[in-house]
């Protein structure tokens, strides 16, 4: 059965869940808070934007295996395979796109400890 897209609805854009041959997890954050955090992060890794959900969100790519230590309200730890990444070097909508694209020889993952500290400050959880 072939699906037809009409009435201003675009077909889903292709995405991938593996990046540069390496698996990885992601932390999903509301766009407003994520952009504030990006201003404070010293060396963020690759960052993707998903404009599709009810509220736009940002995905910080993080090294897998740290989910048990993640405890930041209003954020979600996503394990590899449970989120989509943009194909290639897409840096604009429609669909998921790179805010900070991955590049060979550059940092792929955002440091989990630094991200947790910055997000807690942005969310007003630090006293």
Steps between C-alpha positions, in 0.01 A plus 500: 500500500639836399440799727429836345596821678284799426340802660831656603619192690851396408618140506721402796864587443760224523692485827757276658574386852869410462763765465843470341502127568476550877199445718396767744225624725336842512350736755181668382439851634234760419643741243478807728708340777736327257597826330572657839716199588689520171607853589665363815654176372871527431526226240168349391496198277261447212155648562182435300167685499166324468234759409227238462372412849240702686786717628822528302786317665876477477702179518846515656696193390665333798720198553295188569501332838434800725122484530504370858672817622264738315261686728390831348128583507339624178748299291490147362791259451450312173686180429642419159231402252221692678553829317562623147789705371518699178652341195820647372564864570141631507510826698148634446141377520285334391553204727780429745812706427845570642558807714861387553579230243740215573837538334783250473779599737269708721320419821201276429350480849420770754659431838225357721625653827531845345159474329332392823659789694407761238142375458444501877613864507282595203199331658557682829578181693831623642493687828 
